[in-house]
Amino acid sequence: MFRNARFYSFDNDWPETEALLSAELTKAAFTPCGPLIERSSGWISVDGNADGSLSRRVNGADLIRLRSQSRILPGSAINEALEARIADFRARMQEEPGRREKRRLKAETRDELLSKALLKSDKLWGYVDPVTKTIVIDVAQPAAAERFLRYLRMTFGELEIRPLKFAQPLEQLLTRIFLGDAPERFALGRECRMQDCVDAGSTVRWADFDLADQTIRTHVADGMRLTHLGIQYDNMLSCVLDENGVLSKIRFIGMDDDAEEQNTDPLGQLDTRFVLLTGTLRRLLTDLRKLLGGSN
């Protein structure tokens, strides 16, 4: 379901019911790009039904989904078509177009091509846990997360959102797990990334390795620090945890993706996976807060 998890916290009040939340999200519901619109974003139903609710509350958390649609119009295509327009202008007017005329021709060219450009969409999952005042977004890149948060703020006005920060550096916990002193419910995975403490551009990565091997551990003793570490949590969740608290490569151990795809009740399957996700991440965050002295 979620392959990544970026965590944010907020202090504001939150709609008390799924119906109230869906009504709020409707204010910024998705509408497709018009002929001269380069990009459009908004909230869509979580079950893929055009008439469905824009949120789904399960296990006390609200699942929501943002869709962004954009027109594919490379700058090189505009420039090539613009050259033809400028050549036509020279032939008709027997003179070079001025700066203002070139701007006008470029705007005309862009508008003409934009209406014919192909469309592409991306859809971002996220959920809000009102009990813990936490927002979780399934994105790998910070820019995509900011787009998701920007539309949340547009929808709810003065929504005060900040990245979830722990009181103590997460790097200390990563090192502890890596060196074989994992706390209860945590176990070492098979992937890590390190960075030189002096030269930040110097990094090394191991994937699908036995990280307990002494030759790998020696790198930390020799002055490198962990930035990413593969872990297993509670014998259920496998992921890579980085120094900023971001999860990637999320996988639930023992879950069969093929069996999920064949399920005849997709909404029921969605609910089941969402309950598993939210319950596990709540426990993980609770343990991280205890181990790292709390969070903001």
PyMOL commands that set and color helices and strands:
alter all, ss='L'
color gray80, all
select helices_A, chain A and resi 18-26+75-93+99-114+142-156+170-178+214-221+257-261+266-291
alter helices_A, ss='H'
color red, helices_A
select strands_A, chain A and resi 6-10+39-44+56-58+61-72+118-129+134-137+161-163+186-196+203-207+224-233+237-242+247-252
alter strands_A, ss='S'
color yellow, strands_A
deselect
rebuild
show_as cartoon
